[in-house]
Amino acid sequence: MKNVRWATAALAVIVAAGLLVAAASARVSSSTKQAASIKACALLPDTTTSTRYTLFDAPYLKAAFKKANIAASVLNAHADPQKQKSQAQQCLAQGAKVILLDQLDPISGASITNLVVSRGAKVIDYDRLVVGSKASYYVSFDNKVVGKLQGKGLVAALKARGKYSSHPVIAELNGDIKDNNAKLFKSGYDSILNPLYKSGTFKKATAGDQWTEWSATKARTIFDQMLARNANKIDGVLAANDGLAGAVVASLKAHGLKSIPLTGQDATPTGVQFILAGWQSGTVYKSVRREANAAAAAAIAIIKKKPVPGVTGKLSGTKSILLTPVWITKSNYKRLFTEGFLKRSQVCNGTYAKYCK
């Protein structure tokens, strides 16, 4: 009888243990199923080099994936490469099959790409190309064309002010030397300006060609120093984006100087306001909606195992979808409103309302 009771008790323990194992297995299975909750991720770099990532990229990407009924996550690394890599790991753990990567620097970008590819997922370089990486596609605007538009825009502005033939002194505020896009922009505008320097038509300012790390704060310091080195005689500035252009405007105002021909990029509300007020000559408009939709379409095609639409060729060995940018001035700024890139209320307010017609 004692042995029967022991056998019964042992059987009960075994059954209970089996139930516990089954329950644990069910929890693990449920957890795994819950973890695999997304199919795509977009990793954006920061909120400081340009306002576009918050104002435009994030909402457009979310809307594109939602419209296609693709579960996706859009994250911002806030200028922290390690955080961006952690976000990539998080995306993979949640089941992402495609990651759109707008890298912070080439080293971290390559590291993230290698990680993603090693886990069987694919990378689409978004806006910035990680040269030599294992990315499957690259989606951006033609960045050399961006630079050419800036160079031609500066030349046109100098002609409009009657400065072209008087050997104007030009300064260049470049982006970040670690950013491949910044190098492409520079190659574009230098292709316009360098022949003019060489012929003596234009003169480059003393210490007038510097990299800024896309920091408006650094650009302000640099341009203050440029003015000092050139006795305040700078006749035009090739600023690589609107943030850097804003630093130039602030410096000119602080020194009691008048406006000069000045370029920009990104068509930010502040940049357009400066254009209307005469402080900035123009800006490059890159429809982020088009870029985000093209990148999302590529990711969705990969997920659905369909051909990727819109491929225009290869750049540095990576299949690329390159879009065409537009130069914006006072004459065509309303295009930004009609295409829904900016709201009229973002530009035509406060002291700038009087400039809008």
SULJO-V319937 format. One record per helix or strand of 3 or more residues. SS is the DSSP state (hx for helix, st for strand). FROM is the first residue (numbers start at 0). TO is the last residue. If there is no record, write none. Layout:
ss->SS from->FROM to->TO
ss->SS from->FROM to->TO
This chain:
ss->hx from->1 to->34
ss->st from->39 to->43
ss->hx from->51 to->66
ss->st from->71 to->75
ss->hx from->80 to->92
ss->st from->97 to->100
ss->hx from->105 to->117
ss->st from->121 to->125
ss->st from->136 to->140
ss->hx from->142 to->159
ss->hx from->163 to->165
ss->st from->168 to->173
ss->hx from->179 to->198
ss->st from->202 to->210
ss->hx from->215 to->228
ss->st from->235 to->238
ss->hx from->241 to->253
ss->hx from->268 to->276
ss->st from->282 to->284
ss->hx from->287 to->302
ss->st from->312 to->314
ss->st from->317 to->322
ss->st from->325 to->327
ss->hx from->334 to->337
ss->hx from->343 to->346
ss->hx from->349 to->354
